[in-house]
Amino acid sequence: MNIYIGNLNANASEEQVSNLFKKYGSVESVKIIVDLHSGNSRGFGFVEMDEQQEGAAAIEKLNNAKFMNQLIEVSEAMPREPKDTQFMINARSKKKSLGSFSKKSV
């Protein structure tokens, strides 16, 4: 089961999050999302638990629980929606068509 965890303390490590969830079952992986430029935590992440029942128990017990002096949000992660590739194609073609201006001499 893939679990979303939000409002994470900026200093929380993947090991600390893993230890928190291990109280409820087997943790397959933990990923804290970081900013690409600064490398700092963005305050949320994902925990993958092996068993559905264990994940559900962790969600029930940990949602709105205090972890590292902050109330965390814990819920089942929603599947990531695919990017709208048609929108991206249309945006690119419009951008190309706008870039062909020429300056007339007077």
N, CA, C and O atoms as CSV, one atom per row, in Angstrom:
chain,resi,resn,atom,element,x,y,z
A,1,MET,N,N,0.852,-1.177,0.000
A,1,MET,CA,C,0.000,0.000,0.000
A,1,MET,C,C,0.893,1.233,0.000
A,1,MET,O,O,1.858,1.309,0.760
A,2,ASN,N,N,0.568,2.194,-0.852
A,2,ASN,CA,C,1.320,3.438,-0.940
A,2,ASN,C,C,0.612,4.487,-0.087
A,2,ASN,O,O,-0.582,4.737,-0.257
A,3,ILE,N,N,1.358,5.095,0.829
A,3,ILE,CA,C,0.797,6.019,1.809
A,3,ILE,C,C,1.444,7.389,1.656
A,3,ILE,O,O,2.665,7.505,1.545
A,4,TYR,N,N,0.612,8.418,1.652
A,4,TYR,CA,C,1.076,9.811,1.613
A,4,TYR,C,C,1.260,10.281,3.053
A,4,TYR,O,O,0.424,10.000,3.912
A,5,ILE,N,N,2.342,10.990,3.314
A,5,ILE,CA,C,2.547,11.609,4.620
A,5,ILE,C,C,2.907,13.067,4.392
A,5,ILE,O,O,3.892,13.374,3.721
A,6,GLY,N,N,2.105,13.963,4.953
A,6,GLY,CA,C,2.294,15.385,4.754
A,6,GLY,C,C,2.556,16.118,6.057
A,6,GLY,O,O,2.397,15.568,7.147
A,7,ASN,N,N,2.958,17.359,5.920
A,7,ASN,CA,C,3.316,18.239,7.028
A,7,ASN,C,C,4.480,17.664,7.840
A,7,ASN,O,O,4.519,17.770,9.065
A,8,LEU,N,N,5.421,17.054,7.122
A,8,LEU,CA,C,6.611,16.518,7.769
A,8,LEU,C,C,7.529,17.636,8.227
A,8,LEU,O,O,7.674,18.655,7.551
A,9,ASN,N,N,8.135,17.438,9.361
A,9,ASN,CA,C,9.166,18.340,9.844
A,9,ASN,C,C,10.294,18.355,8.816
A,9,ASN,O,O,10.661,17.306,8.287
A,10,ALA,N,N,10.839,19.514,8.534
A,10,ALA,CA,C,11.895,19.646,7.528
A,10,ALA,C,C,13.137,18.829,7.873
A,10,ALA,O,O,13.922,18.495,6.985
A,11,ASN,N,N,13.320,18.508,9.136
A,11,ASN,CA,C,14.491,17.741,9.566
A,11,ASN,C,C,14.239,16.239,9.650
A,11,ASN,O,O,15.139,15.484,10.016
A,12,ALA,N,N,13.032,15.798,9.316
A,12,ALA,CA,C,12.711,14.369,9.394
A,12,ALA,C,C,13.509,13.597,8.347
A,12,ALA,O,O,13.621,14.023,7.198
A,13,SER,N,N,14.057,12.467,8.754
A,13,SER,CA,C,14.807,11.626,7.825
A,13,SER,C,C,13.937,10.445,7.396
A,13,SER,O,O,12.944,10.121,8.047
A,14,GLU,N,N,14.323,9.816,6.302
A,14,GLU,CA,C,13.598,8.642,5.838
A,14,GLU,C,C,13.668,7.523,6.876
A,14,GLU,O,O,12.712,6.765,7.039
A,15,GLU,N,N,14.785,7.420,7.571
A,15,GLU,CA,C,14.933,6.398,8.619
A,15,GLU,C,C,13.960,6.656,9.771
A,15,GLU,O,O,13.349,5.718,10.281
A,16,GLN,N,N,13.810,7.914,10.185
A,16,GLN,CA,C,12.880,8.246,11.265
A,16,GLN,C,C,11.436,7.947,10.866
A,16,GLN,O,O,10.663,7.423,11.668
A,17,VAL,N,N,11.079,8.277,9.637
A,17,VAL,CA,C,9.722,7.998,9.147
A,17,VAL,C,C,9.504,6.490,9.075
A,17,VAL,O,O,8.447,5.993,9.461
A,18,SER,N,N,10.494,5.773,8.585
A,18,SER,CA,C,10.401,4.317,8.509
A,18,SER,C,C,10.181,3.712,9.891
A,18,SER,O,O,9.329,2.839,10.058
A,19,ASN,N,N,10.935,4.167,10.874
A,19,ASN,CA,C,10.782,3.651,12.238
A,19,ASN,C,C,9.397,3.935,12.800
A,19,ASN,O,O,8.844,3.113,13.531
A,20,LEU,N,N,8.832,5.091,12.465
A,20,LEU,CA,C,7.486,5.431,12.906
A,20,LEU,C,C,6.461,4.443,12.346
A,20,LEU,O,O,5.580,3.979,13.070
A,21,PHE,N,N,6.581,4.123,11.059
A,21,PHE,CA,C,5.609,3.248,10.406
A,21,PHE,C,C,5.832,1.772,10.724
A,21,PHE,O,O,4.892,0.980,10.658
A,22,LYS,N,N,7.059,1.393,11.067
A,22,LYS,CA,C,7.365,-0.007,11.380
A,22,LYS,C,C,6.587,-0.513,12.588
A,22,LYS,O,O,6.438,-1.723,12.764
A,23,LYS,N,N,6.093,0.389,13.415
A,23,LYS,CA,C,5.273,0.001,14.569
A,23,LYS,C,C,3.982,-0.683,14.121
A,23,LYS,O,O,3.341,-1.385,14.903
A,24,TYR,N,N,3.604,-0.475,12.855
A,24,TYR,CA,C,2.326,-0.983,12.353
A,24,TYR,C,C,2.490,-2.085,11.315
A,24,TYR,O,O,1.500,-2.658,10.861
A,25,GLY,N,N,3.728,-2.387,10.936
A,25,GLY,CA,C,3.948,-3.460,9.967
A,25,GLY,C,C,5.231,-3.269,9.186
A,25,GLY,O,O,6.059,-2.414,9.501
A,26,SER,N,N,5.373,-4.086,8.166
A,26,SER,CA,C,6.586,-4.106,7.358
A,26,SER,C,C,6.609,-2.938,6.369
A,26,SER,O,O,5.679,-2.758,5.583
A,27,VAL,N,N,7.676,-2.156,6.421
A,27,VAL,CA,C,7.840,-1.002,5.534
A,27,VAL,C,C,8.764,-1.403,4.388
A,27,VAL,O,O,9.905,-1.807,4.608
A,28,GLU,N,N,8.254,-1.285,3.164
A,28,GLU,CA,C,9.042,-1.615,1.977
A,28,GLU,C,C,9.984,-0.474,1.603
A,28,GLU,O,O,11.150,-0.707,1.286
A,29,SER,N,N,9.472,0.777,1.641
A,29,SER,CA,C,10.305,1.921,1.280
A,29,SER,C,C,9.721,3.210,1.830
A,29,SER,O,O,8.533,3.296,2.138
A,30,VAL,N,N,10.590,4.212,1.944
A,30,VAL,CA,C,10.196,5.563,2.358
A,30,VAL,C,C,10.889,6.529,1.417
A,30,VAL,O,O,12.075,6.377,1.121
A,31,LYS,N,N,10.149,7.524,0.947
A,31,LYS,CA,C,10.729,8.545,0.077
A,31,LYS,C,C,10.222,9.909,0.527
A,31,LYS,O,O,9.031,10.204,0.430
A,32,ILE,N,N,11.143,10.740,1.022
A,32,ILE,CA,C,10.801,12.122,1.349
A,32,ILE,C,C,11.135,12.957,0.120
A,32,ILE,O,O,12.238,12.868,-0.418
A,33,ILE,N,N,10.186,13.760,-0.317
A,33,ILE,CA,C,10.357,14.566,-1.525
A,33,ILE,C,C,11.163,15.827,-1.184
A,33,ILE,O,O,10.858,16.539,-0.227
A,34,VAL,N,N,12.185,16.077,-1.984
A,34,VAL,CA,C,13.056,17.231,-1.749
A,34,VAL,C,C,13.024,18.171,-2.946
A,34,VAL,O,O,12.751,17.758,-4.073
A,35,ASP,N,N,13.307,19.430,-2.681
A,35,ASP,CA,C,13.411,20.441,-3.721
A,35,ASP,C,C,14.631,20.137,-4.584
A,35,ASP,O,O,15.712,19.867,-4.061
A,36,LEU,N,N,14.461,20.181,-5.894
A,36,LEU,CA,C,15.551,19.845,-6.804
A,36,LEU,C,C,16.724,20.809,-6.724
A,36,LEU,O,O,17.871,20.412,-6.928
A,37,HIS,N,N,16.447,22.066,-6.430
A,37,HIS,CA,C,17.507,23.069,-6.418
A,37,HIS,C,C,18.224,23.151,-5.071
A,37,HIS,O,O,19.454,23.179,-5.016
A,38,SER,N,N,17.450,23.189,-3.988
A,38,SER,CA,C,18.062,23.375,-2.664
A,38,SER,C,C,18.398,22.057,-1.969
A,38,SER,O,O,19.286,22.012,-1.117
A,39,GLY,N,N,17.695,20.995,-2.328
A,39,GLY,CA,C,17.890,19.714,-1.643
A,39,GLY,C,C,17.152,19.628,-0.321
A,39,GLY,O,O,17.261,18.623,0.382
A,40,ASN,N,N,16.402,20.664,0.031
A,40,ASN,CA,C,15.640,20.679,1.281
A,40,ASN,C,C,14.330,19.910,1.122
A,40,ASN,O,O,13.773,19.826,0.027
A,41,SER,N,N,13.852,19.359,2.221
A,41,SER,CA,C,12.576,18.643,2.226
A,41,SER,C,C,11.448,19.580,1.823
A,41,SER,O,O,11.429,20.750,2.204
A,42,ARG,N,N,10.504,19.048,1.044
A,42,ARG,CA,C,9.323,19.829,0.667
A,42,ARG,C,C,8.183,19.606,1.663
A,42,ARG,O,O,7.092,20.149,1.493
A,43,GLY,N,N,8.443,18.793,2.720
A,43,GLY,CA,C,7.458,18.616,3.788
A,43,GLY,C,C,6.466,17.492,3.557
A,43,GLY,O,O,5.469,17.388,4.271
A,44,PHE,N,N,6.727,16.653,2.569
A,44,PHE,CA,C,5.851,15.500,2.375
A,44,PHE,C,C,6.646,14.349,1.785
A,44,PHE,O,O,7.768,14.518,1.307
A,45,GLY,N,N,6.033,13.178,1.832
A,45,GLY,CA,C,6.703,12.001,1.298
A,45,GLY,C,C,5.744,10.836,1.163
A,45,GLY,O,O,4.530,10.983,1.303
A,46,PHE,N,N,6.315,9.680,0.889
A,46,PHE,CA,C,5.517,8.475,0.660
A,46,PHE,C,C,6.153,7.301,1.374
A,46,PHE,O,O,7.375,7.169,1.438
A,47,VAL,N,N,5.286,6.447,1.913
A,47,VAL,CA,C,5.710,5.222,2.578
A,47,VAL,C,C,5.010,4.072,1.874
A,47,VAL,O,O,3.795,4.096,1.680
A,48,GLU,N,N,5.778,3.078,1.497
A,48,GLU,CA,C,5.216,1.875,0.870
A,48,GLU,C,C,5.244,0.771,1.914
A,48,GLU,O,O,6.305,0.405,2.421
A,49,MET,N,N,4.052,0.240,2.232
A,49,MET,CA,C,3.955,-0.865,3.186
A,49,MET,C,C,3.520,-2.116,2.440
A,49,MET,O,O,2.738,-2.056,1.491
A,50,ASP,N,N,4.049,-3.264,2.895
A,50,ASP,CA,C,3.810,-4.523,2.194
A,50,ASP,C,C,2.346,-4.967,2.223
A,50,ASP,O,O,1.812,-5.430,1.215
A,51,GLU,N,N,1.708,-4.824,3.373
A,51,GLU,CA,C,0.351,-5.352,3.552
A,51,GLU,C,C,-0.686,-4.236,3.631
A,51,GLU,O,O,-0.483,-3.230,4.312
A,52,GLN,N,N,-1.784,-4.423,2.937
A,52,GLN,CA,C,-2.894,-3.456,2.910
A,52,GLN,C,C,-3.422,-3.190,4.324
A,52,GLN,O,O,-3.645,-2.039,4.698
A,53,GLN,N,N,-3.622,-4.255,5.106
A,53,GLN,CA,C,-4.175,-4.102,6.459
A,53,GLN,C,C,-3.228,-3.327,7.368
A,53,GLN,O,O,-3.665,-2.516,8.184
A,54,GLU,N,N,-1.940,-3.577,7.223
A,54,GLU,CA,C,-0.959,-2.855,8.028
A,54,GLU,C,C,-0.943,-1.377,7.647
A,54,GLU,O,O,-0.858,-0.510,8.516
A,55,GLY,N,N,-1.024,-1.095,6.362
A,55,GLY,CA,C,-1.063,0.285,5.882
A,55,GLY,C,C,-2.292,1.015,6.392
A,55,GLY,O,O,-2.211,2.171,6.809
A,56,ALA,N,N,-3.433,0.334,6.357
A,56,ALA,CA,C,-4.676,0.938,6.835
A,56,ALA,C,C,-4.585,1.239,8.330
A,56,ALA,O,O,-5.067,2.278,8.780
A,57,ALA,N,N,-3.972,0.340,9.102
A,57,ALA,CA,C,-3.797,0.565,10.544
A,57,ALA,C,C,-2.880,1.760,10.794
A,57,ALA,O,O,-3.142,2.572,11.680
A,58,ALA,N,N,-1.806,1.866,10.013
A,58,ALA,CA,C,-0.881,2.991,10.164
A,58,ALA,C,C,-1.582,4.308,9.852
A,58,ALA,O,O,-1.392,5.294,10.564
A,59,ILE,N,N,-2.384,4.331,8.803
A,59,ILE,CA,C,-3.121,5.544,8.429
A,59,ILE,C,C,-4.059,5.942,9.565
A,59,ILE,O,O,-4.104,7.105,9.966
A,60,GLU,N,N,-4.800,4.970,10.075
A,60,GLU,CA,C,-5.774,5.246,11.142
A,60,GLU,C,C,-5.091,5.798,12.395
A,60,GLU,O,O,-5.591,6.743,13.005
A,61,LYS,N,N,-3.966,5.224,12.777
A,61,LYS,CA,C,-3.288,5.631,14.015
A,61,LYS,C,C,-2.441,6.894,13.855
A,61,LYS,O,O,-2.305,7.667,14.803
A,62,LEU,N,N,-1.876,7.112,12.678
A,62,LEU,CA,C,-0.921,8.210,12.516
A,62,LEU,C,C,-1.493,9.494,11.934
A,62,LEU,O,O,-0.877,10.551,12.073
A,63,ASN,N,N,-2.659,9.433,11.284
A,63,ASN,CA,C,-3.228,10.663,10.736
A,63,ASN,C,C,-3.538,11.631,11.877
A,63,ASN,O,O,-4.216,11.267,12.838
A,64,ASN,N,N,-3.047,12.847,11.769
A,64,ASN,CA,C,-3.185,13.896,12.783
A,64,ASN,C,C,-2.429,13.587,14.072
A,64,ASN,O,O,-2.742,14.141,15.126
A,65,ALA,N,N,-1.438,12.705,13.991
A,65,ALA,CA,C,-0.596,12.411,15.150
A,65,ALA,C,C,0.576,13.386,15.180
A,65,ALA,O,O,0.948,13.958,14.156
A,66,LYS,N,N,1.143,13.565,16.348
A,66,LYS,CA,C,2.295,14.448,16.498
A,66,LYS,C,C,3.565,13.652,16.221
A,66,LYS,O,O,3.806,12.608,16.827
A,67,PHE,N,N,4.370,14.163,15.296
A,67,PHE,CA,C,5.657,13.548,14.946
A,67,PHE,C,C,6.669,14.671,14.800
A,67,PHE,O,O,6.498,15.564,13.970
A,68,MET,N,N,7.698,14.628,15.589
A,68,MET,CA,C,8.735,15.667,15.594
A,68,MET,C,C,8.116,17.062,15.754
A,68,MET,O,O,8.436,17.997,15.020
A,69,ASN,N,N,7.222,17.164,16.738
A,69,ASN,CA,C,6.570,18.429,17.122
A,69,ASN,C,C,5.643,19.019,16.062
A,69,ASN,O,O,5.345,20.213,16.102
A,70,GLN,N,N,5.185,18.206,15.119
A,70,GLN,CA,C,4.214,18.672,14.123
A,70,GLN,C,C,3.125,17.626,13.943
A,70,GLN,O,O,3.382,16.426,14.039
A,71,LEU,N,N,1.904,18.089,13.680
A,71,LEU,CA,C,0.818,17.166,13.373
A,71,LEU,C,C,0.951,16.750,11.915
A,71,LEU,O,O,0.919,17.590,11.016
A,72,ILE,N,N,1.100,15.460,11.690
A,72,ILE,CA,C,1.282,14.971,10.324
A,72,ILE,C,C,-0.055,14.547,9.729
A,72,ILE,O,O,-0.988,14.184,10.444
A,73,GLU,N,N,-0.122,14.602,8.417
A,73,GLU,CA,C,-1.293,14.142,7.668
A,73,GLU,C,C,-0.903,12.828,7.004
A,73,GLU,O,O,0.106,12.758,6.301
A,74,VAL,N,N,-1.694,11.798,7.226
A,74,VAL,CA,C,-1.387,10.488,6.671
A,74,VAL,C,C,-2.642,9.957,5.993
A,74,VAL,O,O,-3.713,9.903,6.599
A,75,SER,N,N,-2.500,9.566,4.727
A,75,SER,CA,C,-3.633,9.026,3.976
A,75,SER,C,C,-3.119,8.108,2.875
A,75,SER,O,O,-1.926,8.088,2.571
A,76,GLU,N,N,-4.024,7.359,2.292
A,76,GLU,CA,C,-3.621,6.527,1.161
A,76,GLU,C,C,-3.240,7.446,0.011
A,76,GLU,O,O,-3.960,8.394,-0.303
A,77,ALA,N,N,-2.113,7.162,-0.610
A,77,ALA,CA,C,-1.649,7.985,-1.726
A,77,ALA,C,C,-2.535,7.746,-2.936
A,77,ALA,O,O,-2.918,6.615,-3.236
A,78,MET,N,N,-2.850,8.827,-3.621
A,78,MET,CA,C,-3.632,8.738,-4.847
A,78,MET,C,C,-2.679,8.515,-6.018
A,78,MET,O,O,-1.567,9.043,-6.024
A,79,PRO,N,N,-3.111,7.738,-7.005
A,79,PRO,CA,C,-2.239,7.553,-8.178
A,79,PRO,C,C,-1.974,8.883,-8.854
A,79,PRO,O,O,-2.847,9.748,-8.926
A,80,ARG,N,N,-0.775,9.031,-9.341
A,80,ARG,CA,C,-0.390,10.265,-10.029
A,80,ARG,C,C,-1.108,10.322,-11.367
A,80,ARG,O,O,-1.102,9.360,-12.136
A,81,GLU,N,N,-1.732,11.479,-11.632
A,81,GLU,CA,C,-2.429,11.631,-12.899
A,81,GLU,C,C,-1.415,11.824,-14.020
A,81,GLU,O,O,-0.417,12.523,-13.844
A,82,PRO,N,N,-1.667,11.206,-15.168
A,82,PRO,CA,C,-0.724,11.385,-16.289
A,82,PRO,C,C,-0.748,12.834,-16.757
A,82,PRO,O,O,-1.778,13.506,-16.698
A,83,LYS,N,N,0.385,13.293,-17.214
A,83,LYS,CA,C,0.465,14.660,-17.736
A,83,LYS,C,C,-0.373,14.750,-18.999
A,83,LYS,O,O,-0.467,13.792,-19.766
A,84,ASP,N,N,-0.973,15.894,-19.203
A,84,ASP,CA,C,-1.792,16.124,-20.386
A,84,ASP,C,C,-0.859,16.409,-21.562
A,84,ASP,O,O,-0.511,17.559,-21.831
A,85,THR,N,N,-0.463,15.346,-22.255
A,85,THR,CA,C,0.508,15.503,-23.336
A,85,THR,C,C,-0.073,16.305,-24.499
A,85,THR,O,O,0.663,17.020,-25.180
A,86,GLN,N,N,-1.369,16.199,-24.734
A,86,GLN,CA,C,-1.972,16.964,-25.828
A,86,GLN,C,C,-1.857,18.453,-25.536
A,86,GLN,O,O,-1.565,19.244,-26.432
A,87,PHE,N,N,-2.088,18.839,-24.274
A,87,PHE,CA,C,-1.938,20.241,-23.886
A,87,PHE,C,C,-0.508,20.700,-24.128
A,87,PHE,O,O,-0.278,21.793,-24.646
A,88,MET,N,N,0.450,19.861,-23.752
A,88,MET,CA,C,1.852,20.227,-23.909
A,88,MET,C,C,2.217,20.378,-25.387
A,88,MET,O,O,2.966,21.285,-25.751
A,89,ILE,N,N,1.696,19.504,-26.232
A,89,ILE,CA,C,1.961,19.579,-27.671
A,89,ILE,C,C,1.367,20.867,-28.232
A,89,ILE,O,O,2.017,21.570,-29.005
A,90,ASN,N,N,0.120,21.174,-27.838
A,90,ASN,CA,C,-0.528,22.390,-28.320
A,90,ASN,C,C,0.218,23.634,-27.847
A,90,ASN,O,O,0.369,24.586,-28.611
A,91,ALA,N,N,0.682,23.640,-26.610
A,91,ALA,CA,C,1.403,24.797,-26.080
A,91,ALA,C,C,2.705,25.008,-26.845
A,91,ALA,O,O,3.074,26.142,-27.149
A,92,ARG,N,N,3.398,23.917,-27.156
A,92,ARG,CA,C,4.654,24.035,-27.903
A,92,ARG,C,C,4.410,24.585,-29.307
A,92,ARG,O,O,5.149,25.453,-29.769
A,93,SER,N,N,3.376,24.085,-29.986
A,93,SER,CA,C,3.131,24.531,-31.359
A,93,SER,C,C,2.699,25.988,-31.391
A,93,SER,O,O,3.050,26.713,-32.321
A,94,LYS,N,N,1.942,26.430,-30.388
A,94,LYS,CA,C,1.550,27.838,-30.320
A,94,LYS,C,C,2.774,28.705,-30.074
A,94,LYS,O,O,2.913,29.779,-30.658
A,95,LYS,N,N,3.658,28.234,-29.206
A,95,LYS,CA,C,4.865,28.996,-28.908
A,95,LYS,C,C,5.724,29.150,-30.155
A,95,LYS,O,O,6.274,30.224,-30.399
A,96,LYS,N,N,5.843,28.096,-30.939
A,96,LYS,CA,C,6.639,28.156,-32.166
A,96,LYS,C,C,6.014,29.128,-33.162
A,96,LYS,O,O,6.719,29.893,-33.819
A,97,SER,N,N,4.675,29.090,-33.268
A,97,SER,CA,C,4.033,29.949,-34.260
A,97,SER,C,C,4.112,31.418,-33.867
A,97,SER,O,O,4.073,32.288,-34.737
A,98,LEU,N,N,4.222,31.713,-32.563
A,98,LEU,CA,C,4.333,33.098,-32.126
A,98,LEU,C,C,5.741,33.646,-32.280
A,98,LEU,O,O,5.939,34.861,-32.237
A,99,GLY,N,N,6.704,32.787,-32.455
A,99,GLY,CA,C,8.098,33.220,-32.478
A,99,GLY,C,C,8.608,33.641,-33.832
A,99,GLY,O,O,9.812,33.853,-33.970
A,100,SER,N,N,7.774,33.775,-34.835
A,100,SER,CA,C,8.288,34.068,-36.181
A,100,SER,C,C,7.909,35.473,-36.636
A,100,SER,O,O,7.383,35.647,-37.735
A,101,PHE,N,N,8.165,36.452,-35.819
A,101,PHE,CA,C,7.889,37.835,-36.177
A,101,PHE,C,C,9.073,38.400,-36.964
A,101,PHE,O,O,10.223,38.033,-36.726
A,102,SER,N,N,8.777,39.284,-37.889
A,102,SER,CA,C,9.857,39.971,-38.594
A,102,SER,C,C,9.626,41.473,-38.489
A,102,SER,O,O,8.488,41.939,-38.432
A,103,LYS,N,N,10.694,42.197,-38.465
A,103,LYS,CA,C,10.620,43.643,-38.313
A,103,LYS,C,C,10.635,44.269,-39.705
A,103,LYS,O,O,11.547,44.024,-40.494
A,104,LYS,N,N,9.625,45.075,-39.997
A,104,LYS,CA,C,9.574,45.755,-41.289
A,104,LYS,C,C,10.302,47.084,-41.195
A,104,LYS,O,O,10.204,47.788,-40.190
A,105,SER,N,N,11.012,47.413,-42.218
A,105,SER,CA,C,11.679,48.719,-42.229
A,105,SER,C,C,10.718,49.763,-42.791
A,105,SER,O,O,9.958,49.485,-43.718
A,106,VAL,N,N,10.760,50.950,-42.229
A,106,VAL,CA,C,9.834,52.016,-42.625
A,106,VAL,C,C,10.533,53.048,-43.477
A,106,VAL,O,O,9.911,54.021,-43.903
